[in-house]
Amino acid sequence: MSKTIEIRTLLARLDAQALEQLCQEVVRLDEENARLRADLARMEENAEGWRDEAMSLHEQLATALGGQPGINQSGALVVVPMERCA
C-alpha cells in the first residue's frame, strides 16, 4: 500500500514539474511572439517608407524627363514618353 502512495506522490510531483515547465515555456513563447510582432510592424513601416521613396523618385525622374511614370509587363518601373501617353 505504501508503494502505491509513493508512486502516486512521485507522479504528482512529476506532473507538477511538467506543468511548471509548460507554463514557463508559454510565457517565453508569448514574450517572443510579442517581440517578433513588434519587429514585423517596424519592418513593415520601413518597407512602406522605402516604397514611398522609390515612388517619389520615379515620379521625379518622369517629370525631369517630360514623361509619365509607368510599369512594364515585367514589373519594372519605366518612364513613358509623353507622345506615347496620348
PEZIVEN-V325611 format. One record per backbone hydrogen bond with DSSP energy under -0.5 kcal/mol. CO is the residue of the C=O (numbers start at 0). NH is the residue of the N-H. E is the energy in kcal/mol with one decimal. If there is no record, write none. Layout:
# PEZIVEN-V325611
{{CO NH E} {CO NH E}}
This chain:
# PEZIVEN-V325611
{{0 4 -1.7} {1 5 -2.3} {2 6 -2.5} {3 7 -2.3} {4 8 -2.6} {5 9 -2.7} {6 10 -2.8} {7 11 -2.4} {8 12 -2.3} {9 13 -2.6} {10 14 -2.7} {11 15 -2.3} {12 16 -2.5} {13 17 -2.7} {14 18 -2.5} {15 19 -2.3} {16 20 -2.5} {17 21 -2.5} {18 22 -2.6} {19 23 -2.3} {20 24 -2.3} {21 25 -2.4} {22 26 -2.2} {23 27 -2.4} {24 28 -2.8} {25 29 -2.4} {26 30 -2.3} {27 31 -2.4} {28 32 -2.7} {29 33 -2.3} {30 34 -2.2} {31 35 -2.8} {32 36 -2.4} {33 37 -2.1} {34 38 -2.5} {35 39 -2.6} {36 40 -2.3} {37 41 -2.3} {38 42 -2.6} {39 43 -2.6} {40 44 -2.1} {41 45 -2.2} {42 46 -2.5} {43 47 -2.4} {44 48 -2.1} {45 49 -2.4} {46 50 -2.7} {47 51 -2.8} {48 52 -2.3} {49 53 -2.6} {50 54 -2.6} {51 55 -2.3} {52 56 -2.5} {53 57 -2.4} {54 58 -2.4} {55 59 -2.6} {56 60 -2.6} {57 61 -2.3} {58 62 -2.4} {59 63 -2.6} {60 64 -2.1} {61 65 -0.6} {61 66 -3.1} {62 65 -0.8} {65 81 -0.8} {67 79 -3.3} {69 77 -2.8} {71 74 -1.9} {75 71 -2.4} {77 69 -2.7} {77 79 -0.6} {78 80 -0.5} {79 67 -2.6} {80 83 -1.7} {80 84 -0.6} {81 84 -1.3} {81 85 -0.8}}
